[in-house]
Amino acid sequence: MANVVVVGSQWGDEGKGKIVDWLSEQADIVVRFQGGHNAGHTLVIDGKTYKLSLLPSGVVRSGKLSVIGNGVVLDPRALLEEIERLRGQGVVVTPENLRIAENATLILPLHQELDVMRERASGKGAIGTTGRGIGPAYEDKVGRRAIRLMDLADLQMLNGKIERLLSHHNALRRGLGMDQIEPRALYDQLAAVAPRVLPYMDSVWRLLDQKRREGRRILFEGAQGALLDIDHGTYPYVTSSNTVAAQAATGSGMGPASIGYVLGICKAYTTRVGGGPFPTEQNNDIGRLMGERGREFGTVTGRPRRCGWFDAVLVRQTVRTSGINGLALTKLDILDGIEEIKVCVGYRLDGRELDYLPAGEHAQARVEPIYETIEGWDAPTAGARSWAALPAPAIKYVRRVEELVGCPVALLSTSPEREDTILVTNPFVN
């Protein structure tokens, strides 16, 4: 039995929520290991829609333990709001089914204010953050001045930590023309939220090690996508954490040997939110058709997603940087009825052909896609639950994707409903 990591293999929004929910039925524990409430997962279960931003997808399934690892930056207010929203949908979240790493960094209101102010000041250079304070919180973590969840358990020591934090932030705020923050005001905010979040606190690395030794199945749930990785993504148009599969180990406190299978999620086409390079983007009727059919609007922000053809170069790259063993290909049905489908198989840059995306920002903006055209299909794929139910050209498309990215398709999703999934390889028993 293998512990499984699920990561996005494009720029996020690949449909990880459905796949994680589908896999969570076989898992005992579901772990979030990076990011914060800037990531959105939409689950459709028995016709009921759940929108999650911070909580692991397993929280909507009874009998599953959900864990927020140390690699996540945690906004206590957003956490409590999400718990209350789920309670209104009949999902009960208690310390019995949710644990949070004691060493998780907290997102504070000052982080969100700084995030928004910086984006406004950047003008045309804005990178399109969600304004949730994710980046500034990670900065404080690396700068060794962050307030962590465990700090709320020792209020006597909290004042000194607040002073250290504000010596940095108030200097920034003065430079940006913002009001300074009084230490007492921040202390009161934290003291008020402490009793509501501390019951969920745990030593997560010990908990997960114990569960692993007991033979429990663990599912690691990534947020965003590998192309938004702070090191391996389209920098600087990236998120502030590592989103590749290796972060599952670092962001949970488990060793890399505990990971048995990496499942990469990718759409049958490509989308991205916000600024940054997008070689196969289609600012035309095809792009609009994909957006309308695929309901391409951000779960967290509501922003429309940019749409384009499948980029095999990028997915092949993330297969390698994340060590992906198998792909879950989603939204194949969005391509139904398109007469000719294009797939990017390489790039041209300054007269040269490339089989990878260069790391430089200006080079990424200038690459031109080299396309291969594949026959489309008229018969619908929506709702198909077996290979036999797919039209032959759709199967040919899937097989060509496998060849181009150098990785087999383990699951194929043909609608948001969890039952509309074709299983080729079960990651847990591979």
PyMOL commands that set and color helices and strands:
alter all, ss='L'
color gray80, all
select helices_A, chain A and resi 16-24+57-60+76-88+109-125+134-142+149-153+155-175+183-200+204-213+226-228+247-250+256-258+285-293+312-321+332-335+361-366+387-389+392-405
alter helices_A, ss='H'
color red, helices_A
select strands_A, chain A and resi 4-8+29-32+41-45+48-52+65-68+73-74+98-101+105-106+201-202+218-221+261-267+270-272+306-308+310-311+326-330+340-349+352-354+368-375+409-413+421-423
alter strands_A, ss='S'
color yellow, strands_A
deselect
rebuild
show_as cartoon
